[in-house]
Amino acid sequence: CKRLNGLGMQPVVLGRASPGALSVRASRWTESAHRFLKRCADAGNVEACFILGM
């Protein structure tokens, strides 16, 4: 599990995360969700950049 979790946080994977994986409702917004979206945006994910820019 730790190895799979580590692979899931690689920039290549975060940069290609699907819009479904990035969807966060406003009522469920948390600091950890923000950090995840920030990592995706830093990896070049356009959807994450859009969500953070809203």
C-alpha positions as a Markdown table, in Angstrom:
| # | Residue | x | y | z |
|---|---|---|---|---|
| 1 | Cys | 0.0 | 0.0 | 0.0 |
| 2 | Lys | 2.8 | 2.5 | 0.8 |
| 3 | Arg | 4.4 | 1.9 | -2.5 |
| 4 | Leu | 1.2 | 2.4 | -4.4 |
| 5 | Asn | 0.5 | 5.5 | -2.4 |
| 6 | Gly | 4.0 | 6.8 | -3.2 |
| 7 | Leu | 3.5 | 6.1 | -6.9 |
| 8 | Gly | 0.2 | 7.9 | -6.8 |
| 9 | Met | 1.8 | 11.1 | -5.6 |
| 10 | Gln | 4.4 | 11.2 | -8.5 |
| 11 | Pro | 4.1 | 14.4 | -10.6 |
| 12 | Val | 3.5 | 12.4 | -13.8 |
| 13 | Val | 0.4 | 10.8 | -12.2 |
| 14 | Leu | -0.8 | 14.0 | -10.6 |
| 15 | Gly | -0.4 | 15.8 | -13.9 |
| 16 | Arg | -2.8 | 13.4 | -15.6 |
| 17 | Ala | -5.4 | 13.0 | -12.9 |
| 18 | Ser | -8.9 | 12.9 | -14.2 |
| 19 | Pro | -11.5 | 15.6 | -13.6 |
| 20 | Gly | -13.5 | 13.1 | -11.5 |
| 21 | Ala | -10.6 | 12.6 | -9.2 |
| 22 | Leu | -10.2 | 16.4 | -8.8 |
| 23 | Ser | -13.9 | 17.3 | -8.1 |
| 24 | Val | -14.4 | 18.7 | -4.6 |
| 25 | Arg | -17.7 | 20.1 | -3.5 |
| 26 | Ala | -17.6 | 23.5 | -1.7 |
| 27 | Ser | -19.2 | 22.0 | 1.4 |
| 28 | Arg | -16.4 | 19.3 | 1.6 |
| 29 | Trp | -13.5 | 21.6 | 1.0 |
| 30 | Thr | -10.6 | 20.8 | 3.4 |
| 31 | Glu | -7.0 | 21.7 | 3.7 |
| 32 | Ser | -5.9 | 18.3 | 2.5 |
| 33 | Ala | -8.1 | 18.6 | -0.6 |
| 34 | His | -6.5 | 22.0 | -1.3 |
| 35 | Arg | -3.0 | 20.5 | -0.9 |
| 36 | Phe | -3.9 | 17.7 | -3.3 |
| 37 | Leu | -5.2 | 20.1 | -5.9 |
| 38 | Lys | -2.1 | 22.3 | -5.4 |
| 39 | Arg | 0.1 | 19.3 | -6.1 |
| 40 | Cys | -1.8 | 18.5 | -9.2 |
| 41 | Ala | -1.7 | 22.1 | -10.4 |
| 42 | Asp | 2.1 | 22.2 | -9.8 |
| 43 | Ala | 2.4 | 19.0 | -11.8 |
| 44 | Gly | 0.8 | 20.8 | -14.8 |
| 45 | Asn | -2.8 | 19.6 | -14.5 |
| 46 | Val | -5.0 | 22.2 | -16.2 |
| 47 | Glu | -8.2 | 21.1 | -14.5 |
| 48 | Ala | -6.6 | 21.6 | -11.1 |
| 49 | Cys | -5.4 | 25.0 | -12.1 |
| 50 | Phe | -9.0 | 25.9 | -13.1 |
| 51 | Ile | -10.5 | 24.6 | -9.9 |
| 52 | Leu | -8.0 | 26.5 | -7.8 |
| 53 | Gly | -8.5 | 29.7 | -9.8 |
| 54 | Met | -12.3 | 29.7 | -9.2 |
